[in-house]
Amino acid sequence: MIGMVIGLLGHRRQVLTLCVMSALSAVLQGAALALGIPVLRESLRHDPGAAARWLLPLLAVVLFYWLTYAVAENVGSSMQPPLRGRLFDLLSDKILQLPLGWFDGTRPGQLTTLISRAGTTTQLAVSAVLTMSGALLPPLAVVVGLAVFAWPIALTVAIVAPLILLVQIATTAPTARSEAKEAMAEAEAGSRIIEFTHAQQPLRVSARADKGLRSVEKALRERHSAARQHILRTALLLKVSGLAVYLGYLAVLVVTVLLSAHSNMDAPTLVAAMAFAIWTLRPISDLPGAVLVWQSTRRSLQSIKDVLDEPTLPEPTVDDAPLPGVPLVQLSDVTFTYDGGTAAVRQVELTVPTNSMTALVGRSGSGKSTLLHLISRFWDVTDGRVLIEGVDVRNMSTATLMSKISIVPQDVYLFDDTIEANIRVGRPDASAAEFAAACRRAQVDAIVDELPDGWQTRVGAGGTLLSGGERQRVAIARALLKDAPLVLLDEAASALDAHNDAAITAALGQLRQHRTVIVVAHRLETLTDADQIVVLDDGLVAETGTPADLLARDGLFAALWHERERARGWRLTS
Ligand SMILES: Nc1ncnc2c1ncn2[C@@H]1O[C@H](COP(=O)(O)OP(=O)(O)OP(=O)(O)O)[C@@H](O)[C@H]1O
């Protein structure tokens, strides 16, 4: 684990100083106790002079012990903030480098748990070093001391102590397993509770709230049973290891009795040796707890290491220069397969002329969002090339690529901050006039008029104070303010209210005036307004053309169009 801490977090000198000082102080603690053996023996012999002669070295060892322990503790506590800081730095740097696609699914939840536990992990790693050395080394030093005065008793301890350790190791392994199982059950129960709170609306609408509750109850029951099993195993471990230690005491007593009968060792030597031998076995009972802490800290460090080892997308050292006069976006023979899945998009050819609007259409799962993600390099293509201004996105730094793209996702995430701060994320140094113009064009000022504190209204975590359509308008204002040449927009799949629908149509109209827009289109207005429609079917481009051409062709687009038209009760008039 020490190598892992150094490998992950550096601070080699402090970590090694901590280990050396902890080990030294533990050995000195044992030596101080070992020096107590002759003091006790000479006192029992009523020879205070001889006993006093041992007191001076004893005092020197105690002082050194105190000094090294103080240094170890000081190093341990003073290295906590830098270790924790380094861990947060590493994790946050990694978050910035990980491909955006990595954050799909359950990973953000796991990352949150890791980050929230990171502080405790470094603390536990340091205290595990102190506890382990304190439990192991002093008994060893005392055994060496015992060997000088009463070797048969030292030999007994040297045989009994490893046996006690073996018993403890045998009982610690299942306890470690039950601890890991409990941690997993706890994480699962946490996820189920979060899911249950988030899914209240659909659950109640479908009158299935009890079903959601049942899954929470099941997870809680499993967590309860895992916790119970862990408590039982821990109790058993403590009892069995306690019993092993008592049997060890008994062995020392038996050997002492045998020595009193069959050896010429005097009573003071026997009593002193026996007392310290019994003491030697005591700290061994602290070991199981220390080993459990050691193992769980190791597991936490391993999870952190796994995240840090996640592959990042390669970054070029120098960006390729954009080519003049080429279409803004070109996809050439693009195929992409998610880990372990089948190809989500296949052999896609797509040209998006500068300052045009391209609408991606297709049934659910046909690959529309995947195409948007590949253009913004959430992932690298499996085959083919994505070109922006004629440059392969793999030959562009993330900063350059992101300066060219604004993304308006379907589920817009807003920070728990004011509405103004959320829009200014697009371009923090925008002037007041630029900010006002972007908000007007995205029709956000109409939203703000209704809010209690105007632009300074806080929108809540994720933006829950606003409706989905309003959040998209805020994201469009961000995109207008950022002024990137390419806007990738994933329209909300669910129907918007009439007011938001009209506002989004107007905002999109503003966006497309000076920018290239690629939109995953769910609304008929967007389809009518698009310069080009690309219809995807099971990852393949099935049709490409203007809305009128495709309707005339009466193929997949026409079928999708009529489905949506029926759903809205609309009819194409132009
Ligand atoms: N992160 C992922 N890991 C694995 N498979 C994925 C992932 N995201 C999407 N897929 C799969 O890739 C295929 C294309 O999905 P994609 O989300 O691009 O389709 P879509 O047309 O945007 O669908 P929708 O309209 O429902 O959003 C689907 O089969 C989907 O299950």
The ligand as an ORCA input file, in Angstrom:
! r2SCAN-3c Opt
* xyz 0 1
  N     -23.141      5.005    -23.700
  C     -23.584      3.997    -24.439
  N     -23.086      2.744    -24.262
  C     -23.507      1.718    -25.015
  N     -24.441      1.819    -25.994
  C     -24.978      3.024    -26.216
  C     -24.588      4.176    -25.461
  N     -25.299      5.242    -25.919
  C     -26.088      4.774    -26.910
  N     -25.895      3.459    -27.098
  C     -26.551      2.597    -28.109
  O     -26.214      3.104    -29.395
  C     -27.345      3.074    -30.251
  C     -27.624      4.491    -30.780
  O     -28.013      5.295    -29.681
  P     -28.282      6.851    -29.812
  O     -28.516      7.399    -28.456
  O     -27.218      7.480    -30.628
  O     -29.647      6.857    -30.649
  P     -30.652      8.044    -30.867
  O     -31.093      7.927    -32.276
  O     -30.074      9.335    -30.443
  O     -31.823      7.615    -29.879
  P     -32.879      8.567    -29.099
  O     -33.656      9.302    -30.122
  O     -33.707      7.576    -28.336
  O     -32.077      9.457    -28.210
  C     -28.490      2.501    -29.436
  O     -28.574      1.121    -29.733
  C     -28.073      2.706    -28.003
  O     -28.586      1.690    -27.171
*
